[in-house]
């Protein structure tokens, strides 16, 4: 590997270790590595990524997929990590990305705010045979909490105000029960990441939390049973899985490449290397998708804004 690229990776890891994976005050963190000289003439695709975990985890999880795209399509991938969901939406409004990996709510927020939206969904993942997931509201072991009604005057951990499973859909679930969170809970904290919400409830820092339905395994000790130590007390409506979106200006400038990217993603599951990359992301396969898939998210946003 080119020496300057090795140096950049080393510095990135060192920074993450020293900061504990925190973002600090910076709104944007870019994984900008120098490419080997032989790659400098290749097209560089700017890929926006969501901050659901630490940068080092996202880099690790997406490394096999990035490698496949770079090698098969002879391009360079440069990932950009936003400090929060609002950051990635703001960058999309400034058209900072060619392609972006989004949470459903981030896409809905962008689409609502853009005067003329230029990003469109191209694929979404299938996980556990489904093209949707749910948010969960869960508690810790021995809290005495068994239902939503037991949460009155307790504290709760959410992810981010722009997280579908970590706030928006759980909030809608509470409101279906006639509960206004600000009046119901003693403390509401936003932790910024799903894994931090899980850990806050697991350690007893918070009485309850909201996250996506598969967030608990992997963020608690492996020998623990999630349903025993972090029991679920409620689930939300279905949420479409997260969209990968493309900048339509990039697509017009690179029509053949754009179609190759889509076809590569939807056929990944048909070969061994692709299957391994998908397993790293806990994805069965990718399917083509469209803007209308995310109407349900916009509808929930509109309902909450009316109340």
Short mmCIF file of the C-alpha atoms (twelve columns), coordinates in Angstrom:
data_MODEL
# 
_entry.id   MODEL 
# 
loop_
_atom_site.group_PDB 
_atom_site.id 
_atom_site.type_symbol 
_atom_site.label_atom_id 
_atom_site.label_alt_id 
_atom_site.label_comp_id 
_atom_site.label_asym_id 
_atom_site.label_seq_id 
_atom_site.Cartn_x 
_atom_site.Cartn_y 
_atom_site.Cartn_z 
_atom_site.pdbx_PDB_model_num 
ATOM 1   C CA . UNK A 1   0.000   0.000   0.000   1 
ATOM 2   C CA . UNK A 2   1.222   3.524   -0.775  1 
ATOM 3   C CA . UNK A 3   3.181   4.967   2.202   1 
ATOM 4   C CA . UNK A 4   1.106   8.167   2.444   1 
ATOM 5   C CA . UNK A 5   -2.099  6.110   2.550   1 
ATOM 6   C CA . UNK A 6   -0.700  3.930   5.330   1 
ATOM 7   C CA . UNK A 7   0.255   7.067   7.248   1 
ATOM 8   C CA . UNK A 8   -3.237  8.529   6.843   1 
ATOM 9   C CA . UNK A 9   -4.887  5.327   8.060   1 
ATOM 10  C CA . UNK A 10  -2.545  5.162   11.047  1 
ATOM 11  C CA . UNK A 11  -3.308  8.761   11.996  1 
ATOM 12  C CA . UNK A 12  -7.056  8.098   11.667  1 
ATOM 13  C CA . UNK A 13  -6.868  5.097   13.999  1 
ATOM 14  C CA . UNK A 14  -4.697  7.020   16.468  1 
ATOM 15  C CA . UNK A 15  -7.172  9.915   16.562  1 
ATOM 16  C CA . UNK A 16  -10.081 7.543   17.115  1 
ATOM 17  C CA . UNK A 17  -8.301  5.731   19.929  1 
ATOM 18  C CA . UNK A 18  -7.348  8.962   21.674  1 
ATOM 19  C CA . UNK A 19  -10.848 10.387  21.374  1 
ATOM 20  C CA . UNK A 20  -12.668 7.167   22.205  1 
ATOM 21  C CA . UNK A 21  -14.457 7.326   18.856  1 
ATOM 22  C CA . UNK A 22  -16.122 10.632  19.760  1 
ATOM 23  C CA . UNK A 23  -16.754 13.383  17.252  1 
ATOM 24  C CA . UNK A 24  -15.717 16.334  19.380  1 
ATOM 25  C CA . UNK A 25  -16.814 19.700  18.023  1 
ATOM 26  C CA . UNK A 26  -16.154 18.960  14.344  1 
ATOM 27  C CA . UNK A 27  -19.289 18.689  12.260  1 
ATOM 28  C CA . UNK A 28  -17.670 16.729  9.456   1 
ATOM 29  C CA . UNK A 29  -14.952 14.121  9.466   1 
ATOM 30  C CA . UNK A 30  -13.544 13.052  6.085   1 
ATOM 31  C CA . UNK A 31  -11.689 9.807   5.461   1 
ATOM 32  C CA . UNK A 32  -9.498  11.447  2.856   1 
ATOM 33  C CA . UNK A 33  -6.604  9.133   2.030   1 
ATOM 34  C CA . UNK A 34  -4.034  9.710   -0.707  1 
ATOM 35  C CA . UNK A 35  -4.528  7.195   -3.475  1 
ATOM 36  C CA . UNK A 36  -1.594  5.315   -5.035  1 
ATOM 37  C CA . UNK A 37  -0.107  7.056   -8.053  1 
ATOM 38  C CA . UNK A 38  -1.537  4.477   -10.455 1 
ATOM 39  C CA . UNK A 39  -5.053  5.288   -9.165  1 
ATOM 40  C CA . UNK A 40  -4.812  9.074   -9.404  1 
ATOM 41  C CA . UNK A 41  -6.356  9.127   -12.891 1 
ATOM 42  C CA . UNK A 42  -9.390  7.118   -11.821 1 
ATOM 43  C CA . UNK A 43  -12.702 8.840   -11.081 1 
ATOM 44  C CA . UNK A 44  -13.169 9.473   -7.359  1 
ATOM 45  C CA . UNK A 45  -16.695 8.928   -6.038  1 
ATOM 46  C CA . UNK A 46  -17.596 10.934  -2.935  1 
ATOM 47  C CA . UNK A 47  -19.592 8.649   -0.648  1 
ATOM 48  C CA . UNK A 48  -21.537 10.103  2.267   1 
ATOM 49  C CA . UNK A 49  -22.021 7.825   5.265   1 
ATOM 50  C CA . UNK A 50  -24.360 7.939   8.245   1 
ATOM 51  C CA . UNK A 51  -22.927 8.216   11.780  1 
ATOM 52  C CA . UNK A 52  -24.847 5.322   13.355  1 
ATOM 53  C CA . UNK A 53  -21.625 3.948   14.886  1 
ATOM 54  C CA . UNK A 54  -18.035 5.127   15.244  1 
ATOM 55  C CA . UNK A 55  -16.070 5.982   12.122  1 
ATOM 56  C CA . UNK A 56  -13.744 3.035   12.655  1 
ATOM 57  C CA . UNK A 57  -16.706 0.612   12.736  1 
ATOM 58  C CA . UNK A 58  -18.221 2.064   9.575   1 
ATOM 59  C CA . UNK A 59  -14.884 1.955   7.765   1 
ATOM 60  C CA . UNK A 60  -14.380 -1.659  8.819   1 
ATOM 61  C CA . UNK A 61  -17.901 -2.779  7.932   1 
ATOM 62  C CA . UNK A 62  -17.931 -1.140  4.498   1 
ATOM 63  C CA . UNK A 63  -14.326 -1.953  3.551   1 
ATOM 64  C CA . UNK A 64  -15.176 -5.200  1.647   1 
ATOM 65  C CA . UNK A 65  -17.989 -3.508  -0.302  1 
ATOM 66  C CA . UNK A 66  -15.830 -0.480  -1.120  1 
ATOM 67  C CA . UNK A 67  -13.066 -2.799  -2.314  1 
ATOM 68  C CA . UNK A 68  -15.454 -4.639  -4.656  1 
ATOM 69  C CA . UNK A 69  -16.763 -1.391  -6.160  1 
ATOM 70  C CA . UNK A 70  -13.282 0.064   -6.613  1 
ATOM 71  C CA . UNK A 71  -11.863 -3.058  -8.235  1 
ATOM 72  C CA . UNK A 72  -14.830 -3.943  -10.441 1 
ATOM 73  C CA . UNK A 73  -15.583 -0.442  -11.683 1 
ATOM 74  C CA . UNK A 74  -12.026 0.973   -11.573 1 
ATOM 75  C CA . UNK A 75  -12.896 3.971   -9.414  1 
ATOM 76  C CA . UNK A 76  -11.752 5.424   -6.107  1 
ATOM 77  C CA . UNK A 77  -14.172 5.736   -3.182  1 
ATOM 78  C CA . UNK A 78  -13.705 8.597   -0.727  1 
ATOM 79  C CA . UNK A 79  -15.977 8.357   2.308   1 
ATOM 80  C CA . UNK A 80  -17.256 11.389  4.198   1 
ATOM 81  C CA . UNK A 81  -18.677 10.986  7.702   1 
ATOM 82  C CA . UNK A 82  -21.065 13.543  9.166   1 
ATOM 83  C CA . UNK A 83  -21.128 14.401  12.848  1 
ATOM 84  C CA . UNK A 84  -24.872 13.770  13.020  1 
ATOM 85  C CA . UNK A 85  -27.961 13.220  10.868  1 
ATOM 86  C CA . UNK A 86  -28.449 16.947  10.414  1 
ATOM 87  C CA . UNK A 87  -24.907 17.184  9.099   1 
ATOM 88  C CA . UNK A 88  -25.455 14.672  6.328   1 
ATOM 89  C CA . UNK A 89  -28.712 16.401  5.304   1 
ATOM 90  C CA . UNK A 90  -26.961 19.769  5.153   1 
ATOM 91  C CA . UNK A 91  -24.196 18.280  3.033   1 
ATOM 92  C CA . UNK A 92  -26.774 16.828  0.659   1 
ATOM 93  C CA . UNK A 93  -28.405 20.243  0.339   1 
ATOM 94  C CA . UNK A 94  -24.971 21.510  -0.743  1 
ATOM 95  C CA . UNK A 95  -24.563 18.483  -3.049  1 
ATOM 96  C CA . UNK A 96  -21.367 17.339  -1.342  1 
ATOM 97  C CA . UNK A 97  -21.886 13.676  -2.242  1 
ATOM 98  C CA . UNK A 98  -22.116 11.662  -5.422  1 
ATOM 99  C CA . UNK A 99  -23.696 8.764   -3.527  1 
ATOM 100 C CA . UNK A 100 -24.848 8.606   0.090   1 
ATOM 101 C CA . UNK A 101 -25.804 5.872   2.550   1 
ATOM 102 C CA . UNK A 102 -28.726 7.264   4.528   1 
ATOM 103 C CA . UNK A 103 -31.103 6.551   7.331   1 
ATOM 104 C CA . UNK A 104 -34.746 6.672   6.128   1 
ATOM 105 C CA . UNK A 105 -35.483 9.825   8.105   1 
ATOM 106 C CA . UNK A 106 -32.390 11.624  6.827   1 
ATOM 107 C CA . UNK A 107 -33.621 11.044  3.285   1 
ATOM 108 C CA . UNK A 108 -37.170 12.189  4.130   1 
ATOM 109 C CA . UNK A 109 -35.830 15.322  5.846   1 
ATOM 110 C CA . UNK A 110 -33.633 16.121  2.873   1 
ATOM 111 C CA . UNK A 111 -36.474 15.605  0.412   1 
ATOM 112 C CA . UNK A 112 -38.777 17.882  2.426   1 
ATOM 113 C CA . UNK A 113 -36.170 20.659  2.707   1 
ATOM 114 C CA . UNK A 114 -34.668 20.691  -0.766  1 
ATOM 115 C CA . UNK A 115 -36.276 23.142  -3.170  1 
ATOM 116 C CA . UNK A 116 -35.414 20.843  -6.061  1 
ATOM 117 C CA . UNK A 117 -34.248 17.448  -4.721  1 
ATOM 118 C CA . UNK A 118 -31.327 16.047  -6.710  1 
ATOM 119 C CA . UNK A 119 -30.822 12.842  -4.705  1 
ATOM 120 C CA . UNK A 120 -32.915 9.775   -5.493  1 
ATOM 121 C CA . UNK A 121 -32.922 6.308   -3.889  1 
ATOM 122 C CA . UNK A 122 -31.411 3.562   -6.028  1 
ATOM 123 C CA . UNK A 123 -31.178 0.525   -3.735  1 
ATOM 124 C CA . UNK A 124 -32.152 -0.582  -0.249  1 
ATOM 125 C CA . UNK A 125 -31.080 -3.649  1.758   1 
ATOM 126 C CA . UNK A 126 -33.049 -6.776  2.509   1 
ATOM 127 C CA . UNK A 127 -32.353 -8.005  6.035   1 
ATOM 128 C CA . UNK A 128 -33.714 -11.237 7.460   1 
ATOM 129 C CA . UNK A 129 -35.847 -11.526 4.329   1 
ATOM 130 C CA . UNK A 130 -37.563 -8.163  4.829   1 
ATOM 131 C CA . UNK A 131 -37.296 -4.717  3.236   1 
ATOM 132 C CA . UNK A 132 -38.357 -3.058  6.485   1 
ATOM 133 C CA . UNK A 133 -37.469 -3.023  10.163  1 
ATOM 134 C CA . UNK A 134 -39.037 -1.656  13.329  1 
ATOM 135 C CA . UNK A 135 -38.030 0.591   16.148  1 
ATOM 136 C CA . UNK A 136 -38.148 -0.881  19.639  1 
ATOM 137 C CA . UNK A 137 -38.659 0.605   23.082  1 
ATOM 138 C CA . UNK A 138 -36.791 -1.476  25.630  1 
ATOM 139 C CA . UNK A 139 -35.747 -1.418  29.245  1 
ATOM 140 C CA . UNK A 140 -33.103 -2.944  31.485  1 
ATOM 141 C CA . UNK A 141 -33.105 -5.978  33.700  1 
ATOM 142 C CA . UNK A 142 -34.858 -5.718  37.077  1 
ATOM 143 C CA . UNK A 143 -36.268 -2.225  36.419  1 
ATOM 144 C CA . UNK A 144 -39.829 -3.262  37.186  1 
ATOM 145 C CA . UNK A 145 -40.866 -1.837  33.810  1 
ATOM 146 C CA . UNK A 146 -43.096 -4.135  31.775  1 
ATOM 147 C CA . UNK A 147 -45.195 -1.797  29.619  1 
ATOM 148 C CA . UNK A 148 -45.131 1.754   28.292  1 
ATOM 149 C CA . UNK A 149 -47.421 2.760   31.143  1 
ATOM 150 C CA . UNK A 150 -44.664 1.857   33.622  1 
ATOM 151 C CA . UNK A 151 -42.362 4.500   32.138  1 
ATOM 152 C CA . UNK A 152 -44.096 7.525   33.665  1 
ATOM 153 C CA . UNK A 153 -41.566 9.755   35.464  1 
ATOM 154 C CA . UNK A 154 -38.697 7.502   34.358  1 
ATOM 155 C CA . UNK A 155 -35.811 8.555   32.111  1 
ATOM 156 C CA . UNK A 156 -35.377 7.477   28.496  1 
ATOM 157 C CA . UNK A 157 -32.567 7.406   25.930  1 
ATOM 158 C CA . UNK A 158 -33.154 8.300   22.297  1 
ATOM 159 C CA . UNK A 159 -30.621 8.304   19.475  1 
ATOM 160 C CA . UNK A 160 -31.128 11.535  17.556  1 
ATOM 161 C CA . UNK A 161 -34.085 13.728  16.656  1 
ATOM 162 C CA . UNK A 162 -33.407 12.778  13.032  1 
ATOM 163 C CA . UNK A 163 -33.379 9.012   13.663  1 
ATOM 164 C CA . UNK A 164 -36.427 7.080   12.451  1 
ATOM 165 C CA . UNK A 165 -36.090 4.044   14.727  1 
ATOM 166 C CA . UNK A 166 -34.221 5.906   17.466  1 
ATOM 167 C CA . UNK A 167 -36.747 8.704   17.925  1 
ATOM 168 C CA . UNK A 168 -39.361 9.560   15.285  1 
ATOM 169 C CA . UNK A 169 -41.272 6.284   15.098  1 
ATOM 170 C CA . UNK A 170 -40.983 5.582   18.866  1 
ATOM 171 C CA . UNK A 171 -42.303 9.080   19.528  1 
ATOM 172 C CA . UNK A 172 -45.240 8.344   17.220  1 
ATOM 173 C CA . UNK A 173 -45.791 5.093   19.133  1 
ATOM 174 C CA . UNK A 174 -45.953 6.996   22.424  1 
ATOM 175 C CA . UNK A 175 -48.357 9.530   20.965  1 
ATOM 176 C CA . UNK A 176 -50.630 6.702   19.826  1 
ATOM 177 C CA . UNK A 177 -50.949 5.913   23.538  1 
ATOM 178 C CA . UNK A 178 -51.746 9.543   24.327  1 
ATOM 179 C CA . UNK A 179 -48.259 10.130  25.741  1 
ATOM 180 C CA . UNK A 180 -46.376 13.390  25.149  1 
ATOM 181 C CA . UNK A 181 -42.745 12.433  25.940  1 
ATOM 182 C CA . UNK A 182 -41.778 15.878  27.300  1 
ATOM 183 C CA . UNK A 183 -44.585 15.641  29.863  1 
ATOM 184 C CA . UNK A 184 -44.255 11.942  30.590  1 
ATOM 185 C CA . UNK A 185 -40.565 11.294  31.250  1 
ATOM 186 C CA . UNK A 186 -38.438 12.787  33.998  1 
ATOM 187 C CA . UNK A 187 -35.383 12.979  31.718  1 
ATOM 188 C CA . UNK A 188 -34.930 12.654  27.940  1 
ATOM 189 C CA . UNK A 189 -31.382 12.220  26.661  1 
ATOM 190 C CA . UNK A 190 -30.117 11.958  23.092  1 
ATOM 191 C CA . UNK A 191 -26.977 9.842   22.761  1 
ATOM 192 C CA . UNK A 192 -26.305 10.305  19.054  1 
ATOM 193 C CA . UNK A 193 -25.692 6.612   18.254  1 
ATOM 194 C CA . UNK A 194 -27.691 3.406   18.579  1 
ATOM 195 C CA . UNK A 195 -24.893 1.512   20.331  1 
ATOM 196 C CA . UNK A 196 -24.617 4.226   23.003  1 
ATOM 197 C CA . UNK A 197 -28.351 3.999   23.701  1 
ATOM 198 C CA . UNK A 198 -28.085 0.236   24.178  1 
ATOM 199 C CA . UNK A 199 -25.117 0.581   26.522  1 
ATOM 200 C CA . UNK A 200 -26.772 3.355   28.537  1 
ATOM 201 C CA . UNK A 201 -29.746 1.121   29.308  1 
ATOM 202 C CA . UNK A 202 -27.619 -2.003  29.813  1 
ATOM 203 C CA . UNK A 203 -25.414 -0.243  32.398  1 
ATOM 204 C CA . UNK A 204 -28.414 1.221   34.219  1 
ATOM 205 C CA . UNK A 205 -27.596 4.806   33.276  1 
ATOM 206 C CA . UNK A 206 -31.038 5.076   31.661  1 
ATOM 207 C CA . UNK A 207 -34.305 3.296   32.507  1 
ATOM 208 C CA . UNK A 208 -35.378 2.760   28.896  1 
ATOM 209 C CA . UNK A 209 -34.231 3.387   25.356  1 
ATOM 210 C CA . UNK A 210 -35.359 3.448   21.745  1 
ATOM 211 C CA . UNK A 211 -33.380 1.996   18.848  1 
ATOM 212 C CA . UNK A 212 -33.750 -0.324  15.849  1 
ATOM 213 C CA . UNK A 213 -34.829 -3.898  16.458  1 
ATOM 214 C CA . UNK A 214 -31.429 -5.547  15.904  1 
ATOM 215 C CA . UNK A 215 -29.258 -3.075  17.809  1 
ATOM 216 C CA . UNK A 216 -29.041 -4.953  21.104  1 
ATOM 217 C CA . UNK A 217 -26.929 -7.975  20.045  1 
ATOM 218 C CA . UNK A 218 -23.351 -6.911  19.490  1 
ATOM 219 C CA . UNK A 219 -23.547 -4.046  21.955  1 
ATOM 220 C CA . UNK A 220 -23.777 -6.157  25.090  1 
ATOM 221 C CA . UNK A 221 -21.521 -9.044  26.243  1 
ATOM 222 C CA . UNK A 222 -21.875 -12.011 23.892  1 
ATOM 223 C CA . UNK A 223 -22.948 -14.419 26.595  1 
ATOM 224 C CA . UNK A 224 -25.959 -12.284 27.534  1 
ATOM 225 C CA . UNK A 225 -29.454 -12.929 26.135  1 
ATOM 226 C CA . UNK A 226 -30.769 -9.570  24.840  1 
ATOM 227 C CA . UNK A 227 -34.393 -10.482 25.564  1 
ATOM 228 C CA . UNK A 228 -33.510 -11.196 29.182  1 
ATOM 229 C CA . UNK A 229 -31.216 -8.287  30.012  1 
ATOM 230 C CA . UNK A 230 -32.842 -5.712  27.677  1 
ATOM 231 C CA . UNK A 231 -36.486 -6.769  27.260  1 
ATOM 232 C CA . UNK A 232 -38.599 -5.069  24.595  1 
ATOM 233 C CA . UNK A 233 -41.783 -3.445  25.866  1 
ATOM 234 C CA . UNK A 234 -43.116 -2.012  22.581  1 
ATOM 235 C CA . UNK A 235 -42.458 -1.940  18.838  1 
ATOM 236 C CA . UNK A 236 -43.138 0.702   16.203  1 
ATOM 237 C CA . UNK A 237 -44.761 0.537   12.790  1 
ATOM 238 C CA . UNK A 238 -42.737 -0.794  9.857   1 
ATOM 239 C CA . UNK A 239 -39.870 1.405   8.656   1 
ATOM 240 C CA . UNK A 240 -38.431 0.893   5.156   1 
ATOM 241 C CA . UNK A 241 -34.765 -0.093  5.235   1 
ATOM 242 C CA . UNK A 242 -32.193 2.590   4.637   1 
ATOM 243 C CA . UNK A 243 -31.781 3.967   1.103   1 
ATOM 244 C CA . UNK A 244 -28.599 4.372   -0.884  1 
ATOM 245 C CA . UNK A 245 -29.144 7.527   -2.908  1 
ATOM 246 C CA . UNK A 246 -27.417 8.983   -5.957  1 
ATOM 247 C CA . UNK A 247 -26.931 12.577  -7.024  1 
ATOM 248 C CA . UNK A 248 -28.871 12.912  -10.283 1 
ATOM 249 C CA . UNK A 249 -26.283 15.381  -11.617 1 
ATOM 250 C CA . UNK A 250 -23.570 12.761  -11.081 1 
ATOM 251 C CA . UNK A 251 -25.847 10.215  -12.727 1 
ATOM 252 C CA . UNK A 252 -26.350 12.384  -15.819 1 
ATOM 253 C CA . UNK A 253 -22.611 12.987  -16.108 1 
ATOM 254 C CA . UNK A 254 -21.802 9.294   -15.586 1 
ATOM 255 C CA . UNK A 255 -24.824 7.341   -16.888 1 
ATOM 256 C CA . UNK A 256 -23.050 4.071   -17.688 1 
ATOM 257 C CA . UNK A 257 -21.081 4.049   -14.437 1 
ATOM 258 C CA . UNK A 258 -24.219 4.821   -12.419 1 
ATOM 259 C CA . UNK A 259 -26.082 1.871   -13.937 1 
ATOM 260 C CA . UNK A 260 -23.078 -0.375  -13.341 1 
ATOM 261 C CA . UNK A 261 -23.039 0.633   -9.666  1 
ATOM 262 C CA . UNK A 262 -26.723 -0.251  -9.297  1 
ATOM 263 C CA . UNK A 263 -26.357 -3.574  -11.103 1 
ATOM 264 C CA . UNK A 264 -23.248 -4.454  -9.096  1 
ATOM 265 C CA . UNK A 265 -25.074 -3.838  -5.823  1 
ATOM 266 C CA . UNK A 266 -28.198 -5.849  -6.697  1 
ATOM 267 C CA . UNK A 267 -26.096 -8.806  -7.909  1 
ATOM 268 C CA . UNK A 268 -23.646 -8.887  -4.987  1 
ATOM 269 C CA . UNK A 269 -25.362 -11.847 -3.341  1 
ATOM 270 C CA . UNK A 270 -24.746 -14.040 -6.393  1 
ATOM 271 C CA . UNK A 271 -21.016 -14.601 -5.753  1 
ATOM 272 C CA . UNK A 272 -18.874 -15.556 -2.784  1 
ATOM 273 C CA . UNK A 273 -16.935 -12.311 -2.409  1 
ATOM 274 C CA . UNK A 274 -20.144 -10.304 -2.622  1 
ATOM 275 C CA . UNK A 275 -21.846 -12.526 -0.047  1 
ATOM 276 C CA . UNK A 276 -18.985 -11.951 2.375   1 
ATOM 277 C CA . UNK A 277 -19.264 -8.193  1.917   1 
ATOM 278 C CA . UNK A 278 -23.009 -8.376  2.556   1 
ATOM 279 C CA . UNK A 279 -22.524 -10.520 5.663   1 
ATOM 280 C CA . UNK A 280 -20.194 -7.836  7.047   1 
ATOM 281 C CA . UNK A 281 -23.126 -5.427  6.746   1 
ATOM 282 C CA . UNK A 282 -25.689 -7.970  8.011   1 
ATOM 283 C CA . UNK A 283 -27.501 -7.669  4.672   1 
ATOM 284 C CA . UNK A 284 -29.089 -10.507 2.663   1 
ATOM 285 C CA . UNK A 285 -29.016 -8.582  -0.612  1 
ATOM 286 C CA . UNK A 286 -29.814 -5.218  -2.166  1 
ATOM 287 C CA . UNK A 287 -32.925 -4.488  -4.230  1 
ATOM 288 C CA . UNK A 288 -33.783 -1.532  -6.427  1 
ATOM 289 C CA . UNK A 289 -36.000 1.060   -4.789  1 
ATOM 290 C CA . UNK A 290 -37.615 4.446   -5.408  1 
ATOM 291 C CA . UNK A 291 -38.700 7.631   -3.697  1 
ATOM 292 C CA . UNK A 292 -42.283 6.426   -3.068  1 
ATOM 293 C CA . UNK A 293 -40.944 3.711   -0.731  1 
ATOM 294 C CA . UNK A 294 -40.239 6.418   1.838   1 
ATOM 295 C CA . UNK A 295 -43.648 8.094   1.748   1 
ATOM 296 C CA . UNK A 296 -44.499 6.382   5.041   1 
ATOM 297 C CA . UNK A 297 -41.614 8.183   6.756   1 
ATOM 298 C CA . UNK A 298 -42.751 11.553  5.420   1 
ATOM 299 C CA . UNK A 299 -46.296 10.773  6.588   1 
ATOM 300 C CA . UNK A 300 -45.097 10.142  10.145  1 
ATOM 301 C CA . UNK A 301 -43.143 13.404  10.075  1 
ATOM 302 C CA . UNK A 302 -46.264 15.275  8.977   1 
ATOM 303 C CA . UNK A 303 -48.410 13.615  11.670  1 
ATOM 304 C CA . UNK A 304 -45.975 14.589  14.425  1 
ATOM 305 C CA . UNK A 305 -45.736 18.161  13.148  1 
ATOM 306 C CA . UNK A 306 -49.520 18.515  13.381  1 
ATOM 307 C CA . UNK A 307 -49.671 17.542  17.054  1 
# 
